[in-house]
Amino acid sequence: MTHDSTPITQERPRQRPPLRSWDLQVVDSFDVEPNMRRVVLTADDIGDLTYKPGQALVLMIPGPGGETGRRDYTIRSMDRAAGTISIDFVLHGDTPAPTWARRAKPGDRLEARGPRGGTVLRPDADWHLLTGDETCIPAIAHILETIPAGAKAFVFIEVDDGNGEIDLKTEADALVRWVHRNGAPAGPSELMNGMITEFALLSGKGHAYIIGETSNVRRQRHTLVARGLTREQISSEGYWRPGRIGGHDHVDD
Ligand SMILES: Cc1cc2nc3c(=O)[nH]c(=O)nc-3n(C[C@H](O)[C@H](O)[C@H](O)COP(=O)(O)OP(=O)(O)OC[C@H]3O[C@@H](n4cnc5c(N)ncnc54)[C@H](O)[C@@H]3O)c2cc1C
């Protein structure tokens, strides 16, 4: 018999199993729309990859000085027959990840770890509210593709203008609203919070998936909590924020 001598007052550190490592190789790359580049990748053991739509990989992206930096990117799709996954990169600037994606050519290698992330479908929810900016299109699109037919979904996506919109495929009973910044820079704003404030909450137990720029995510989360959603009804994560390099922000306050 093992004896656990941990004092009951002491909080144990949250232990997560280490993320699995993948030696990815580029198969193809092309623009999905003018501001979004898709890179198709494979690995010898890609058939072992299991994940939930909305989850991401941590990519080891080369930087300008030859150093490697971690960047989280959603698995946009997986083609099990072809043995490939796709990742969509928003071309937001000359930073390491979009720079790598623009130059990616067949045969290039990329180390990745994962999958990770908890912003995944809660199938037992009565309705679903998904919001995000263009960095969240891969997650939202993949969740919508796999959501059960007839599920009630409300989708608000912030993009610069109509060029950033893509055709979303879903069998859900989905209401999709594209929200345009019309030239204003991506980042902290009241745009999505305004949508959430005006959103007519339905009866039943819904679930909100709130992702994107961290301060916008936090604002929307606070609005939903003030409107009566419990914290358990909201999955939220900050995907990026001005001045942050890679990583992600937990937004659970
Ligand atoms: C779980 C998760 C999944 C994600 N999935 C995707 C995905 O599928 N596709 C995708 O494109 N992004 C995704 N992101 C966001 C992406 O990881 C960040 O935008 C990341 O910072 C990009 O790396 P970078 O090398 O371009 O910029 P970094 O070197 O990390 O950042 C440099 C600076 O660029 C600015 N910046 C970073 N991202 C943006 C942006 N999107 N718009 C405007 N300015 C920005 C900030 O000021 C930042 O300080 C995801 C993030 C998380 C946490």
The ligand as an SDF file (V2000), in Angstrom:
LIG
                    3D

 53 58  0  0  0  0  0  0  0  0999 V2000
   -4.8010   28.2740  -28.6980 C   0  0  0  0  0  0  0  0  0  0  0  0
   -4.4200   29.2820  -29.7680 C   0  0  0  0  0  0  0  0  0  0  0  0
   -4.7240   29.0020  -31.0930 C   0  0  0  0  0  0  0  0  0  0  0  0
   -4.3810   29.9260  -32.0940 C   0  0  0  0  0  0  0  0  0  0  0  0
   -4.6780   29.6200  -33.3890 N   0  0  0  0  0  0  0  0  0  0  0  0
   -4.3190   30.4690  -34.3720 C   0  0  0  0  0  0  0  0  0  0  0  0
   -4.5700   30.1210  -35.7510 C   0  0  0  0  0  0  0  0  0  0  0  0
   -5.0820   29.0360  -36.0740 O   0  0  0  0  0  0  0  0  0  0  0  0
   -4.2140   31.0290  -36.6970 N   0  0  0  0  0  0  0  0  0  0  0  0
   -3.6290   32.2320  -36.3660 C   0  0  0  0  0  0  0  0  0  0  0  0
   -3.3210   33.0030  -37.2710 O   0  0  0  0  0  0  0  0  0  0  0  0
   -3.3520   32.5690  -35.0890 N   0  0  0  0  0  0  0  0  0  0  0  0
   -3.6760   31.7010  -34.0940 C   0  0  0  0  0  0  0  0  0  0  0  0
   -3.3890   32.0340  -32.7940 N   0  0  0  0  0  0  0  0  0  0  0  0
   -2.7640   33.3290  -32.5090 C   0  0  0  0  0  0  0  0  0  0  0  0
   -1.2480   33.2980  -32.7120 C   0  0  0  0  0  0  0  0  0  0  0  0
   -0.6700   32.2700  -31.9220 O   0  0  0  0  0  0  0  0  0  0  0  0
   -0.6680   34.6630  -32.2860 C   0  0  0  0  0  0  0  0  0  0  0  0
   -1.2260   35.6830  -33.0810 O   0  0  0  0  0  0  0  0  0  0  0  0
    0.8450   34.6870  -32.3460 C   0  0  0  0  0  0  0  0  0  0  0  0
    1.3170   35.7450  -31.5380 O   0  0  0  0  0  0  0  0  0  0  0  0
    1.3720   34.8470  -33.7550 C   0  0  0  0  0  0  0  0  0  0  0  0
    2.7710   34.7890  -33.7210 O   0  0  0  0  0  0  0  0  0  0  0  0
    3.6610   35.8470  -34.5270 P   0  0  0  0  0  0  0  0  0  0  0  0
    5.0010   35.2390  -34.7190 O   0  0  0  0  0  0  0  0  0  0  0  0
    2.8990   36.3070  -35.7210 O   0  0  0  0  0  0  0  0  0  0  0  0
    3.7210   37.1170  -33.5740 O   0  0  0  0  0  0  0  0  0  0  0  0
    4.5030   37.2710  -32.1770 P   0  0  0  0  0  0  0  0  0  0  0  0
    5.9740   37.3020  -32.4000 O   0  0  0  0  0  0  0  0  0  0  0  0
    3.9680   36.2640  -31.2280 O   0  0  0  0  0  0  0  0  0  0  0  0
    3.9930   38.6950  -31.7110 O   0  0  0  0  0  0  0  0  0  0  0  0
    4.6120   39.9160  -32.1000 C   0  0  0  0  0  0  0  0  0  0  0  0
    3.5820   41.0190  -31.9540 C   0  0  0  0  0  0  0  0  0  0  0  0
    2.6560   40.9270  -33.0300 O   0  0  0  0  0  0  0  0  0  0  0  0
    1.3830   41.3640  -32.5950 C   0  0  0  0  0  0  0  0  0  0  0  0
    0.4040   40.3270  -32.9490 N   0  0  0  0  0  0  0  0  0  0  0  0
    0.4480   38.9950  -32.6750 C   0  0  0  0  0  0  0  0  0  0  0  0
   -0.6130   38.3620  -33.2240 N   0  0  0  0  0  0  0  0  0  0  0  0
   -1.3300   39.3260  -33.8320 C   0  0  0  0  0  0  0  0  0  0  0  0
   -2.5310   39.2920  -34.5910 C   0  0  0  0  0  0  0  0  0  0  0  0
   -3.1980   38.1600  -34.8400 N   0  0  0  0  0  0  0  0  0  0  0  0
   -2.9870   40.4660  -35.1030 N   0  0  0  0  0  0  0  0  0  0  0  0
   -2.3480   41.6210  -34.8950 C   0  0  0  0  0  0  0  0  0  0  0  0
   -1.1820   41.7150  -34.1800 N   0  0  0  0  0  0  0  0  0  0  0  0
   -0.6960   40.5690  -33.6770 C   0  0  0  0  0  0  0  0  0  0  0  0
    1.4900   41.6360  -31.0970 C   0  0  0  0  0  0  0  0  0  0  0  0
    1.6700   43.0160  -30.8590 O   0  0  0  0  0  0  0  0  0  0  0  0
    2.7270   40.8910  -30.7140 C   0  0  0  0  0  0  0  0  0  0  0  0
    3.3840   41.4280  -29.6080 O   0  0  0  0  0  0  0  0  0  0  0  0
   -3.7240   31.1380  -31.7770 C   0  0  0  0  0  0  0  0  0  0  0  0
   -3.3890   31.3900  -30.4290 C   0  0  0  0  0  0  0  0  0  0  0  0
   -3.7360   30.4830  -29.4380 C   0  0  0  0  0  0  0  0  0  0  0  0
   -3.3650   30.7620  -28.0110 C   0  0  0  0  0  0  0  0  0  0  0  0
  1  2  1  0
  2  3  1  0
  2 52  2  0
  3  4  2  0
  4  5  1  0
  4 50  1  0
  5  6  2  0
  6  7  1  0
  6 13  1  0
  7  8  2  0
  7  9  1  0
  9 10  1  0
 10 11  2  0
 10 12  1  0
 12 13  2  0
 13 14  1  0
 14 15  1  0
 14 50  1  0
 15 16  1  0
 16 17  1  0
 16 18  1  0
 18 19  1  0
 18 20  1  0
 20 21  1  0
 20 22  1  0
 22 23  1  0
 23 24  1  0
 24 25  2  0
 24 26  1  0
 24 27  1  0
 27 28  1  0
 28 29  2  0
 28 30  1  0
 28 31  1  0
 31 32  1  0
 32 33  1  0
 33 34  1  0
 33 48  1  0
 34 35  1  0
 35 36  1  0
 35 46  1  0
 36 37  1  0
 36 45  1  0
 37 38  2  0
 38 39  1  0
 39 40  1  0
 39 45  2  0
 40 41  1  0
 40 42  2  0
 42 43  1  0
 43 44  2  0
 44 45  1  0
 46 47  1  0
 46 48  1  0
 48 49  1  0
 50 51  2  0
 51 52  1  0
 52 53  1  0
M  END
$$$$
